[in-house]
Amino acid sequence: MTTLAAETHAQPAAVAASETKASVRMAAAVRGWVWTIVLLTVAMVAVGGATRLTGSGLSITEWKPVTGAIPPLSSEAWIAEFEKYRGIDQYRLMNAGMSLAEFQVIYWWEWGHRQLGRLLGLAFFIPLVFFWLKGAVKTPLALTLVGIGALGGLQATVGWIMVASGLEPGMTAVAPIKLTAHLTIATLILALLTWVAVGLSPRQRAPASPAVARGAKILLGLLVFQIALGGLVAGSRAGFTFNTWPLMDGGFAPPLATLFVVEPFIENFVDNVALVQLNHRLVAYALLGFALWHAVAAWRAGPGSSAGKRAVALAGMTTAQAALGIVTLLLVVPLWAGLAHQVLAFLILIMAVAHVRASRA
């Protein structure tokens, strides 16, 4: 009787232990899935940056969310796509005489960017539905993720609006403000995904002091603003001008007559390459200075603490980004440097969001 009773009590305990292990495995799967989406988003940004830097963004002149997944499969189809591209002003004003083989290079960049977007959507929504039905993702978190997914849909729409702006008569590239909107939404999506991913961590976090937590938020805000300014630099091609440092046009800044030559006045902040680049430089100095100050303050508040280590890492990454930005400018934006500069900005964003989340009381 004693043995039977012991076995009877052991069975529920074994079942509970098995269920706990299954729950831990499922939680790890959800966490791994969200981090995978974070990495895919960074890859999406990288391919988008390469598409822009290679001048490939206008090579596909139509938006077909479903049938557009199929590339040209015959010589006739390739010629038809090439003819569509030859009908826009980017070809006539910049790429006249381009061969079919050269067109195929830029086409594949844009096609790859769009396919990665489709893959990202599938990799996001299919596991989300699975985990939600399994109960591994509770409804409040699921609704948060659905909202992030909706932002992804908005991002795709804004992406086409951006491309369409470059197809208008007289345009040879997309409108800077629309490229900036596209980049800013990507920034928001990546920040939100990282926030969720860090929140799923099973490790116990030691909150930072209120001052350090506040500094982490300010640093993140400056970074997001600087990324948006980088979108304006990219959209206006301001990085291909004033390729000297630390001076700009022979001084710390160009004359006011150069900075505010465009009418109406507000357009200078978007289309005037001199002011656009100067703003990006000034915020870069502010961001670097604040990152270094924050690292010192966080380390003093808790020498060897997690918050201090994160702040020091962020300062190091920001310093590397500033140096890379200078190199990119001086070399007149080669593909490798421009792409590395953009990707590093988003890696810093991930770190900055994680720093804010982990520093919360």
N, C-alpha and C positions, 0 to 999 in steps of 0.2 A: 504493500500500500504506500509506503514511504517513497519507494522508487517511482511508482506510477504518478504520485502527486508531484514529485520533482520534475518528471518529464512534462507533465501537464503545464506546470508553471514556466518551463523552459521554452515551450513552443511559442507562446505570445512574445516572449522576449526576443527569440530568434527572428520572428516575423517583423517585429518593430525595428530590429537592427538592420534587416534586409531592406525595409522601406526607407530607413534613414540613409543607407548607402545609395539607394536608387535616387533619392531626393538630392543628395550631394552631387551625384553624377549628372543629374539633369540640370542643376544650378550651374555646374561647371560648363555644360554644353551651351546653356543660354549665354553665359559670360563670354565664352569663346566665340559664339556667333556674333554678338554685338561688337567685340573687338575686331572680328573679321570684316564686318561692315565698315568700321572705322578705317581699316587699312585699305579696303576697296575704295572708299571715298578719297583717301589720299592719292591712290593710283589714278582715280578719275580726274583729280585736279592736275596731276602730273601730265597725263595724256592731253588734257585740255590745254595746259601750258605749252606743250610741244606742238599741238595743233596751231595755236596762235603764233608761236615763234617761227614756225615753218610757213606761215601764210596760207594754211590749208583750210581755214574755217569757212570759206565761202565756196569750197569746191563742190559741195552738194547743195543744190539750189532749191530743193523741195524738202518738206517735212512730212514723212510718211511713217508714223509711229510703228505700224505693223509690217507692211510690205517693204519698208525701207531697210529692214534687217537683211534683205537679200541683195548682195552686190551685183554688178553687171556680170553675167555669166557667158557672154559671147562677144565677139568683135563688134557686132552691130549694136549691142547694148552699151558697150564702152564708148563707141562713137556717138551714140545718142546722148549719153551723159556729158561727154566732152562738148557737144554742141550747145547744151544748156549752159555750161560754164562759159563758153565763148560769147554768149549773149549778154553777159553782165559786164559792168564797167571795170571791175578789177582785172579781167582778162584784157580788155581793150586798152586800158591805160597803164597797166603794169606788166602783164604777162603775154602781150601779143607775140605770136610766133612760137609759143610753148608747144612742145610735141605731145603726142598722146601718152608716151611713156612718162614724161615729166608730170603730166596731169594725173596719171595713175598714182604717183607718189603722194601728191597732196590729197588725192581722193581717199587713199587708204588711211591716212592720218585721221581725217574727219570721220570716216566710216568706223574706224576703230574706237574713236571717242564715243560715238553714238551707241555702238554695240556694248561697250563697257557700261554705259548708262543703263541699257536694257538688262544686262547681267546683274548690275547692282540692284535694280528694282526687284528682279526675281529672287536674288539672294536675300533680300530684305523681307519681302512679303510672304513667301512660301514658308520659311521657318517660323515667322511670326505667327501665322495661323496655326501651324503644328504645335508650337510651344503653348499657345493660348488654349487650344483645345485640350492639351495634356495637363493644363493647370500649372505648368512650370512658370508661366508668365501670368501674374495676377492682372485683373482687369484694369486697375489704375495705371500700372506700368504699360500694359498693352495699349491703352488709349493714348498715353504719352508717345509711344512708338508709332501709333497710327498718325498722330499729329506730325511727327517727324517725317513719316512717309508722305504725308500730304505736302509738306514743304519740298520733298523730292519731286513730286509732280509739278509743283509751281516752278521749281528750278528748271525742269525740262521745257516748260512753256516759255519761261523767260529766256532760255537758251535759244529757242527758235525766234522769238521776238528780236533778240540780239543779232542773230544771223540775218534775219529779214532786213534789219536796218542797213546792213552792208550790201544788200542787193538793190537798194534804191538807186535811181539815176544819179550819177556823179559821185557815188561812194565807192571807195576801193578797200574799205575795211569797215568793221562794225563800229557803231557809235560808242564812244568811250563810256558814257554814263550807263549804257545798257550792259556793256561788258562788266562794269563795276558792280551793277546790280546782280548780275549772274555770279560773280565771284563772292559777293557779300552773302548771298543766300547759301552758297557752298560753305562759307565760313561758319554761318549759323548752324547749318546741318551738322557739320563736323564737331562743333562745340557741344551741341546737344547730345550727339551720340557718345562723345567722350564722357560727358557728365553722367549719362546713364551707365556706361561701362565701368567707370570708377566706382559708382554707387553700388554695383553688383559685387564688388570685391569682398571676400569673406574676412579679410584681415581687419583687425581692430586699428582704428586711427586715433592718433593723439592730436586733438584740436590745437591749433596755434593760438597765440594771444590775439586779442581783438585788433591790435595795431597791425600785426603781421597779416591777419586775414583780410583786413581792409586794404593793405598794400598789395596783396595778391589780386584783389578785384580791380584795383586801379591799373595794375600792370596788364591784366587781361583786356581792360577797356582800351588802353593805349595800343595794344597789339592789334585788336580788331580794327581800330581806326586806321592804323598804319597799313594793314592789308587792303582796306578799301582804297586808300590813297595809292597803293601799288596797282590796283585795278585801273585807276585813272592814268597812271604812268604807262601801263601796258596798252591801254586803249588809245591813248594819244601818241604813242611811240615816243614819249618824252625821254626815254632812256637812250635814244639814239642821238640826242643833242647834248650840248654842254658836257662833253665827255672828259672833264677834268675834275680833280679833287685835291685839296679841300676848297679851292677857289672855283667860282662859277662865273664865267664871262669876265675873268680877271679880278673879281672881288668876291666877298662873301656871298653876295646876291647880285643879280642883274639890276640895272636901273629901274625905277618905278615905271618909266615910259615903256620898258620892255615887258614888265610884269603885268601891266594893265592896259595893254594896247588893244585888246579885243573889245568890241561892243556887241551886245550890252555887257556891262561890268561883270555880272555874275558868270558869264561864259568863260572868263579868264580862269576860273577855278576848275574848269572841266577841259577846255580845249587849248588853252595857252600853255605850250610845252614848258616855257620858262617857269611860270608860277606853279604848274603841276609838279615839276621836278623839285623846285625849291621847297614846296610844302612837304613832299616826301622826305627830303633831306632833314628838314627841321624836326619833323615828328620822329624820325630815326634817331636824331641826337637826344631828344627828350626820352624816348623809349629806352635807349641804351643807358642814359644817365640814371633813370629811375630804376631800371633792372639792377644796376650795380649798387645803388643806394639800398634797395630793398634786400639784396643779398646780405649786405653788411648788417642791416637792422635785424633781419630774421636770424642771422647767426648769433648776434649779440643777445637776442631775446632767448635763444635756446641753443647754445653751442653743441653741435653734434646732433641736434634734433632733426626729425624728418622734415619739418618745415624749413629749417635752415639749409639742409642738404638740397631740397628742391629749389629753393631760392637761388642758391649758388649755381646749381645746374642750369637754371633759367638764365642767369647772368652770363654764364659761359656760352650758352647757345645763342643768346642775343648778340654777344660780342662777335661770335663767328659769323652770324648773319650780317652784321654791319660790315665786317671785312669783306664778305662775299659780295655784298651790294656794291661796295667801292670797286672791287675787281670787275664786276659785271659792267659797271659804268665805264671804267677806263678802257676795257676791251671792246666797248660798243656792242654789248649784249650778244655774245656768242651763244649758241643754243645750249651748250652744256652749263654755262654760268647762269643764264636766265632761268633755266629749268631748275637748277639746284637752289637758286635763290627763292623760287616760289615754293618748292617742296619743303625746304628748311623752315620757311615761315609757317607752314601748316604743322610741321612737327613741333615747333615752339608753341603753337596754339594748343595742341594736344597736351603738352606739358603744363602750360599755363592754366588750362581748364582743370586738369588733375590737381594742380596746386591749390586752386580756389576750393575745389570740392573737398579735398583732404584737410584743408585748414579750417573748415567750418566747425564751430563749437557744437 
